[in-house]
Amino acid sequence: MDLFLADADQTHARGIALARELPMGSVLLLSGELGAGKTSLVQGIAAGLGITEAVTSPTFALAQHYSRPDAPQQPVLVHLDLYRLELPEAADELFAQEEELAAESGALLAVEWPQRLSFSPSQAWQLQLLYCDGGRQLLINPPAAAQ
């Protein structure tokens, strides 16, 4: 799927739609340059999942867990940002830990900067945001098994 997103509002709206379209428990690998809209897309996904707390980039925290207000102990979104992890082994270890937690709770796992991993998870959705004509181009590729 290939979509043009004119601004941050459209990016957010597309995230809301994705939250409703993707199966819970999906792994999303979000690629794109700094400022391309990865976090805006995740904020939309969070809104679509019913998360009401502010969603920020976990660049310094590395991982954030988000729940709905009616079930605060059950994360529905795990958001990783691997940008600061230069060693693939560190990125792989964090990914494995958070993937396990997401799988146990049936949460979506959104991973920014997946190119820091030493591998590409085979059952992951690939989402790439590219600068294009004053907006963003969003390329979405489902896991091989979902095609």
TIDRENZA-838822 format. One line per field, with one value per residue: residue number from 1; residue in three letters; z, y, x of N, C-alpha, C, O in turn. Coordinates in Angstrom, 3 decimals. Layout:
! TIDRENZA-838822
marke [NUM_...] $
semi [Ala_...] $
n_w [Z_...] $
n_v [Y_...] $
n_u [X_...] $
ca_w [Z_...] $
ca_v [Y_...] $
ca_u [X_...] $
c_w [Z_...] $
c_v [Y_...] $
c_u [X_...] $
o_w [Z_...] $
o_v [Y_...] $
o_u [X_...] $
! end
This chain:
! TIDRENZA-838822
marke [1_2_3_4_5_6_7_8_9_10_11_12_13_14_15_16_17_18_19_20_21_22_23_24_25_26_27_28_29_30_31_32_33_34_35_36_37_38_39_40_41_42_43_44_45_46_47_48_49_50_51_52_53_54_55_56_57_58_59_60_61_62_63_64_65_66_67_68_69_70_71_72_73_74_75_76_77_78_79_80_81_82_83_84_85_86_87_88_89_90_91_92_93_94_95_96_97_98_99_100_101_102_103_104_105_106_107_108_109_110_111_112_113_114_115_116_117_118_119_120_121_122_123_124_125_126_127_128_129_130_131_132_133_134_135_136_137_138_139_140_141_142_143_144_145_146_147] $
semi [Met_Asp_Leu_Phe_Leu_Ala_Asp_Ala_Asp_Gln_Thr_His_Ala_Arg_Gly_Ile_Ala_Leu_Ala_Arg_Glu_Leu_Pro_Met_Gly_Ser_Val_Leu_Leu_Leu_Ser_Gly_Glu_Leu_Gly_Ala_Gly_Lys_Thr_Ser_Leu_Val_Gln_Gly_Ile_Ala_Ala_Gly_Leu_Gly_Ile_Thr_Glu_Ala_Val_Thr_Ser_Pro_Thr_Phe_Ala_Leu_Ala_Gln_His_Tyr_Ser_Arg_Pro_Asp_Ala_Pro_Gln_Gln_Pro_Val_Leu_Val_His_Leu_Asp_Leu_Tyr_Arg_Leu_Glu_Leu_Pro_Glu_Ala_Ala_Asp_Glu_Leu_Phe_Ala_Gln_Glu_Glu_Glu_Leu_Ala_Ala_Glu_Ser_Gly_Ala_Leu_Leu_Ala_Val_Glu_Trp_Pro_Gln_Arg_Leu_Ser_Phe_Ser_Pro_Ser_Gln_Ala_Trp_Gln_Leu_Gln_Leu_Leu_Tyr_Cys_Asp_Gly_Gly_Arg_Gln_Leu_Leu_Ile_Asn_Pro_Pro_Ala_Ala_Ala_Gln] $
n_w [0.000_-0.737_0.263_0.215_2.528_3.529_5.733_9.323_10.566_8.782_8.896_11.547_11.469_9.694_11.262_13.238_11.671_10.932_13.420_13.716_11.649_11.740_13.017_16.511_18.428_16.392_14.908_14.185_12.051_11.820_9.573_8.516_7.902_10.411_11.820_9.951_10.574_12.084_14.872_14.993_13.534_15.255_17.433_16.391_16.045_18.727_19.612_18.097_19.348_21.694_23.671_25.994_27.213_26.812_24.049_23.476_21.815_22.482_22.588_24.510_26.713_25.547_25.542_25.768_27.423_26.830_27.959_27.919_29.527_30.941_31.563_33.053_33.734_31.618_28.870_25.609_23.625_22.770_22.504_20.876_20.504_18.752_18.070_19.546_20.148_19.262_19.020_17.509_19.047_21.476_20.621_19.585_21.944_23.534_21.817_21.795_24.487_24.737_22.684_23.647_25.928_24.662_23.128_25.143_26.229_24.068_22.721_20.335_18.801_18.196_16.430_16.156_14.068_13.150_11.681_13.265_14.365_14.165_12.481_10.480_11.610_10.610_10.676_10.674_10.069_7.628_7.665_6.000_5.988_3.870_2.811_0.634_-1.910_-0.205_1.748_3.157_2.093_2.654_2.874_3.058_3.925_4.339_6.601_5.288_5.483_5.553_3.100] $
n_v [-1.171_2.224_5.456_8.972_11.464_14.515_16.142_16.474_16.038_14.347_12.188_11.378_10.732_8.571_6.780_6.269_4.908_2.675_1.402_0.318_-1.455_-3.291_-6.498_-7.199_-7.620_-7.407_-6.683_-3.737_-2.218_0.762_2.870_5.647_8.946_11.239_13.135_12.399_11.547_9.286_9.043_10.603_8.996_6.767_8.006_8.439_5.753_4.994_6.630_5.483_3.044_3.658_4.832_7.337_8.845_11.060_10.422_10.066_10.341_7.626_8.084_8.601_7.083_4.639_2.584_2.559_1.838_1.568_1.846_1.343_3.560_2.103_-0.299_-0.250_-1.874_-3.484_-3.432_-2.118_-1.131_-1.161_0.793_1.252_2.841_2.617_4.237_5.356_3.166_1.892_-0.504_-3.524_-5.817_-4.839_-3.587_-5.813_-7.313_-5.628_-5.466_-8.194_-8.573_-6.718_-7.546_-10.004_-9.210_-7.706_-9.726_-11.423_-9.830_-9.310_-6.963_-4.280_-3.848_-1.269_-0.260_2.033_2.973_0.346_-0.580_-0.722_-3.203_-6.502_-8.166_-8.777_-8.916_-11.519_-11.742_-9.197_-6.044_-3.760_-0.395_2.500_5.832_8.520_11.617_13.676_15.746_17.989_16.710_13.499_10.224_7.196_3.948_0.745_-2.513_-5.729_-8.533_-11.408_-13.738_-12.670_-11.708] $
n_u [0.849_0.509_0.559_-0.172_0.528_-0.374_0.225_0.950_-1.507_-2.889_-1.180_-1.485_-4.234_-4.138_-2.752_-4.697_-6.577_-5.014_-4.723_-7.203_-7.333_-5.208_-4.263_-4.430_-1.486_0.273_3.477_5.087_7.300_8.816_10.214_12.215_13.510_14.841_12.271_10.374_7.842_7.274_6.725_4.405_2.672_2.542_1.349_-1.199_-1.964_-2.060_-4.194_-6.243_-6.390_-7.571_-6.081_-5.473_-3.516_-0.673_1.379_4.698_7.887_9.966_12.751_14.774_13.961_13.772_11.778_8.240_5.216_1.789_-1.541_-5.118_-7.464_-9.420_-8.227_-5.642_-3.441_-2.889_-1.034_-1.661_-0.242_3.101_5.879_8.810_11.997_14.770_16.857_19.054_20.587_23.459_24.792_24.039_23.485_22.507_20.156_18.821_18.446_16.793_14.575_13.759_12.981_10.851_9.178_8.358_6.890_4.862_3.664_2.678_0.669_-0.893_-0.506_0.033_3.175_5.242_8.002_10.481_13.187_14.111_16.228_18.423_18.472_19.930_18.716_15.774_12.605_10.526_7.738_6.661_5.047_6.007_6.574_7.185_8.191_8.548_9.933_8.071_7.051_6.386_4.967_4.404_5.203_3.728_4.604_3.364_3.932_2.777_3.415_5.158_3.560_1.016_0.469] $
ca_w [0.000_-0.917_0.551_0.406_3.729_3.306_6.929_10.555_10.852_7.969_9.422_12.765_11.051_9.111_12.407_13.829_10.776_11.043_14.687_13.537_10.566_12.035_14.107_17.762_18.498_15.236_15.071_13.161_11.930_11.237_9.066_7.937_8.435_11.551_11.494_8.850_11.041_12.723_16.161_14.709_13.138_16.473_18.229_15.806_16.390_20.139_19.682_17.543_20.316_22.884_24.658_26.198_27.710_25.773_23.496_23.046_21.289_23.563_22.204_25.674_27.563_24.676_25.419_26.517_27.410_26.926_28.240_27.903_30.895_31.616_31.897_33.150_33.921_30.393_27.737_24.282_22.697_23.223_21.544_21.009_19.636_18.807_17.474_20.356_20.352_18.135_18.922_17.156_20.129_22.449_19.979_19.530_23.294_23.914_20.976_22.263_25.755_24.528_21.845_24.539_26.727_23.764_22.767_26.315_26.471_22.818_22.347_19.138_19.072_17.180_16.574_15.334_13.746_13.180_11.011_14.299_14.663_13.317_11.673_10.197_12.039_9.421_10.814_10.991_9.060_7.300_7.368_5.681_5.733_3.042_2.436_-0.747_-2.348_0.918_2.712_3.405_1.406_3.573_2.206_4.023_3.429_5.362_6.745_4.167_5.682_5.399_1.692] $
ca_v [0.000_3.439_6.578_10.300_12.132_15.903_16.832_15.683_15.639_13.168_11.094_10.963_10.080_7.261_5.928_5.840_3.884_1.470_0.727_-0.412_-2.426_-4.286_-7.431_-6.988_-8.486_-7.158_-5.967_-2.707_-1.665_2.088_3.435_6.982_9.889_12.047_14.076_11.925_11.333_7.979_9.209_11.080_7.821_5.986_8.746_8.107_4.363_5.002_7.187_4.474_1.945_4.148_5.339_8.760_9.573_11.624_9.498_10.793_9.485_7.050_8.135_8.506_5.986_3.472_1.852_3.054_0.938_2.350_1.087_2.087_3.974_1.107_-1.477_0.341_-2.866_-4.273_-2.606_-2.433_-0.613_-1.055_1.686_1.244_3.697_2.027_5.196_5.568_1.912_1.714_-1.908_-4.386_-6.754_-4.133_-3.414_-7.148_-7.717_-4.828_-5.915_-9.510_-8.383_-5.999_-8.384_-11.008_-8.538_-7.375_-10.969_-11.906_-9.004_-9.112_-5.556_-3.910_-3.438_-0.317_-0.122_3.048_2.697_-1.092_-0.889_-0.957_-4.636_-7.295_-9.029_-8.199_-9.874_-11.983_-11.590_-7.789_-5.094_-2.757_0.915_3.430_7.205_9.233_12.983_13.666_16.850_18.781_15.845_12.208_9.021_6.064_2.649_-0.290_-3.875_-6.707_-9.673_-12.355_-14.674_-11.963_-11.269] $
ca_u [0.000_1.296_-0.337_0.400_0.029_0.006_0.709_0.912_-2.889_-3.196_-0.363_-2.190_-5.485_-3.802_-2.432_-5.972_-7.128_-4.186_-5.035_-8.464_-7.164_-4.183_-4.575_-3.698_-0.319_1.145_4.743_5.210_8.649_8.653_11.462_12.142_14.483_14.415_11.217_9.535_6.470_7.098_6.047_3.043_1.905_2.313_0.364_-2.492_-2.251_-2.457_-5.551_-7.138_-6.495_-8.262_-5.125_-5.731_-2.341_0.192_2.366_5.886_8.944_10.761_14.158_15.654_13.490_13.894_10.514_7.088_4.057_0.562_-2.755_-6.380_-7.821_-10.256_-7.413_-4.305_-2.378_-2.775_-0.605_-2.186_0.761_4.490_6.522_10.271_12.795_16.116_17.790_20.254_21.307_24.369_25.193_22.904_23.188_21.670_18.851_18.212_18.042_15.628_13.468_13.300_12.268_9.597_8.333_7.774_5.870_3.751_2.992_1.944_-0.515_-1.619_-0.336_0.793_4.552_5.691_9.449_11.124_14.593_14.366_17.491_19.438_18.467_20.836_17.851_14.465_11.579_9.801_6.283_6.415_4.583_7.034_6.002_8.266_7.761_9.515_9.562_7.594_6.194_5.904_4.281_5.046_4.725_3.713_4.614_3.009_4.079_2.411_4.337_5.094_2.444_-0.253_0.320] $
c_w [0.000_-0.758_0.656_1.617_3.681_4.527_8.151_10.894_10.053_8.440_10.664_12.406_10.452_10.210_13.086_12.984_10.870_12.312_14.552_12.519_10.917_13.135_15.358_17.834_17.321_15.662_13.880_13.175_11.155_10.862_8.483_8.591_9.695_11.081_10.404_9.279_11.725_14.032_15.964_14.318_14.365_17.374_17.702_16.127_17.834_20.291_19.170_18.463_21.603_23.983_24.764_26.709_26.544_25.347_22.949_22.512_22.446_23.269_23.399_26.617_26.865_24.482_26.288_26.360_27.647_27.079_28.045_29.345_31.657_32.002_32.027_33.330_32.658_29.231_26.428_23.200_23.403_22.124_21.833_20.073_19.796_18.330_18.234_20.570_19.134_17.940_18.599_18.277_21.167_21.889_19.939_20.890_23.743_23.108_21.488_23.555_25.531_23.621_22.700_25.371_25.868_23.404_23.928_26.537_25.215_22.298_20.974_19.582_17.915_17.433_15.599_15.221_13.808_12.473_12.004_14.681_13.725_12.383_11.386_10.597_10.872_9.503_11.158_9.783_8.865_6.919_7.152_5.347_5.007_2.795_0.960_-0.998_-1.192_1.971_2.946_2.536_2.432_2.755_3.274_3.343_4.550_5.512_5.588_4.286_5.425_3.950_0.887] $
c_v [1.234_4.624_7.877_10.937_13.572_16.568_15.910_15.225_14.400_11.954_10.510_10.198_8.705_6.280_5.402_4.720_2.585_0.690_-0.120_-1.535_-3.566_-5.238_-7.082_-8.021_-8.300_-6.441_-5.020_-2.155_-0.366_2.674_4.816_7.877_10.554_13.032_13.631_11.643_10.002_8.103_9.724_9.911_6.968_6.691_8.484_6.686_4.286_5.533_6.174_3.287_2.370_4.629_6.844_9.532_10.049_10.587_10.337_9.809_8.933_7.052_7.959_7.384_4.638_2.715_2.508_2.031_1.776_1.425_1.979_2.474_2.927_-0.160_-1.047_-0.650_-3.675_-3.394_-3.072_-1.932_-0.563_-0.309_1.713_2.255_3.230_2.984_5.302_4.300_1.628_0.265_-2.770_-5.345_-6.114_-3.946_-4.750_-7.572_-6.947_-5.267_-7.236_-9.385_-7.770_-6.780_-9.445_-10.393_-8.227_-8.635_-11.501_-11.128_-8.793_-7.690_-5.416_-3.498_-2.556_-0.015_0.930_2.700_1.202_-1.487_-1.059_-2.438_-5.359_-8.213_-8.258_-9.216_-10.245_-11.749_-10.152_-7.037_-4.073_-1.461_1.891_4.785_7.939_10.651_12.986_14.867_17.641_17.985_14.591_11.147_7.901_4.795_1.590_-1.647_-4.846_-7.784_-10.638_-13.285_-14.007_-11.552_-12.242] $
c_u [0.895_0.350_0.434_-0.271_0.532_0.632_0.598_-0.507_-3.285_-2.405_-1.030_-3.459_-5.211_-3.420_-3.694_-6.575_-6.336_-4.515_-6.285_-8.333_-6.213_-4.628_-3.771_-2.573_0.623_2.419_4.860_6.626_8.539_10.000_11.198_13.170_13.945_13.356_10.271_8.093_6.219_6.318_4.632_2.137_1.573_1.305_-1.048_-2.908_-2.745_-3.881_-6.571_-7.344_-7.207_-7.350_-5.327_-4.523_-1.484_1.226_3.515_6.911_9.759_12.270_15.080_15.247_13.662_12.584_9.456_5.966_2.812_-0.637_-3.969_-6.720_-8.631_-9.484_-5.950_-3.154_-2.091_-2.323_-1.244_-1.233_2.101_5.224_8.018_10.891_14.244_17.210_19.111_21.083_22.181_24.794_23.976_22.514_22.275_20.261_18.106_17.671_16.800_14.401_12.903_12.497_10.893_8.641_7.643_6.650_4.647_2.961_2.145_0.650_-1.357_-1.528_0.311_2.185_4.994_7.165_9.969_12.614_14.921_15.662_18.642_19.509_19.436_20.044_16.566_13.407_10.656_8.301_5.893_5.871_5.693_6.324_7.153_7.658_8.878_9.016_9.181_6.686_5.580_5.157_5.093_4.403_4.821_3.598_4.370_3.118_3.743_3.479_4.138_3.887_1.088_-0.511_-0.485] $
o_w [0.674_-1.559_1.131_1.719_3.783_4.386_8.042_11.450_10.583_8.391_10.810_12.971_10.681_10.116_13.465_13.516_10.887_12.289_15.201_12.522_10.443_14.082_15.281_17.356_17.250_16.641_12.725_14.206_9.970_11.728_8.019_9.694_10.012_10.055_9.966_8.428_11.928_14.269_16.701_14.726_14.501_18.015_18.485_16.446_18.129_21.019_19.752_18.372_22.496_25.116_23.753_26.642_25.438_26.186_22.084_22.731_23.308_23.660_23.308_27.263_27.529_23.378_27.400_25.296_28.560_26.432_28.011_30.282_32.883_32.701_31.210_33.099_32.633_28.656_26.173_22.022_24.490_20.962_22.905_18.980_20.844_18.199_17.618_21.125_18.100_16.826_19.335_18.439_21.684_22.609_20.223_20.984_24.272_23.664_21.603_23.702_26.071_23.779_22.489_25.504_26.296_23.379_23.719_26.981_25.279_21.518_20.512_20.627_16.783_18.519_14.383_16.168_14.446_12.645_11.618_15.260_12.627_11.590_11.984_9.983_10.229_8.469_11.855_8.636_9.840_5.956_8.033_4.536_5.474_2.591_0.132_-0.351_-1.204_2.991_2.934_2.282_3.014_2.034_4.277_2.319_5.612_4.650_4.981_3.276_5.113_3.623_-0.305] $
o_v [1.261_4.786_7.891_10.947_13.815_17.456_14.746_14.141_13.504_10.827_9.291_9.138_7.770_5.090_4.232_3.707_1.504_-0.539_-1.159_-2.469_-4.687_-4.825_-6.720_-9.147_-8.958_-5.695_-5.433_-1.676_-0.375_2.943_5.110_7.603_10.452_13.689_14.420_11.513_9.624_7.357_9.322_9.850_6.497_6.030_8.324_6.433_3.600_4.950_6.027_2.596_1.551_4.818_7.546_10.761_9.513_9.955_11.193_8.602_9.694_6.126_7.236_6.788_3.602_2.249_2.956_1.437_2.601_0.383_3.205_1.790_2.859_-1.014_-1.431_-0.291_-4.467_-2.677_-4.272_-2.256_0.001_-0.714_2.145_2.500_3.425_2.583_5.334_4.372_1.176_-0.147_-2.749_-5.655_-6.768_-4.127_-4.810_-8.123_-7.540_-5.419_-7.379_-10.018_-8.247_-6.683_-9.744_-10.985_-8.458_-8.612_-11.974_-11.694_-8.170_-7.256_-6.300_-2.868_-3.026_0.433_0.753_2.196_0.817_-2.606_-1.497_-2.878_-4.883_-8.951_-7.212_-10.279_-9.368_-11.573_-9.924_-7.349_-3.575_-1.434_2.077_4.884_7.974_10.867_12.386_14.990_17.929_18.542_14.622_11.179_7.683_4.590_1.539_-1.898_-4.792_-7.930_-10.676_-13.591_-14.693_-11.094_-12.025] $
o_u [1.925_-0.570_1.570_-1.498_1.735_1.473_0.213_-0.690_-3.941_-2.897_-1.127_-3.729_-5.978_-3.720_-3.758_-7.028_-6.925_-4.581_-6.410_-9.135_-6.392_-5.299_-2.596_-2.709_1.661_2.436_4.750_7.096_8.208_10.832_10.097_13.643_12.759_13.528_9.434_7.214_5.065_5.367_3.732_0.977_0.444_0.488_-1.984_-4.070_-3.724_-4.685_-7.646_-8.360_-7.422_-7.792_-5.350_-4.511_-1.558_1.868_3.330_6.811_10.199_12.980_16.072_16.109_13.695_12.301_9.736_5.794_2.780_-0.738_-3.862_-6.308_-8.549_-10.030_-5.114_-1.999_-1.149_-3.142_-1.352_-1.384_2.228_5.202_8.443_10.379_14.860_18.367_20.176_22.179_21.690_25.119_22.990_21.334_21.369_19.279_16.910_16.574_15.860_13.313_11.686_11.451_9.894_7.424_6.468_5.579_3.516_1.731_1.028_-0.349_-2.417_-2.376_1.032_2.348_5.110_7.535_9.909_13.217_15.900_16.144_19.726_20.502_19.722_20.629_16.312_13.318_10.079_7.657_4.905_6.190_6.256_5.558_7.993_6.738_10.017_7.821_9.867_5.646_4.383_4.754_6.324_3.200_5.883_2.621_5.081_2.482_4.363_4.346_3.068_3.253_0.114_-1.606_-0.703] $
! end
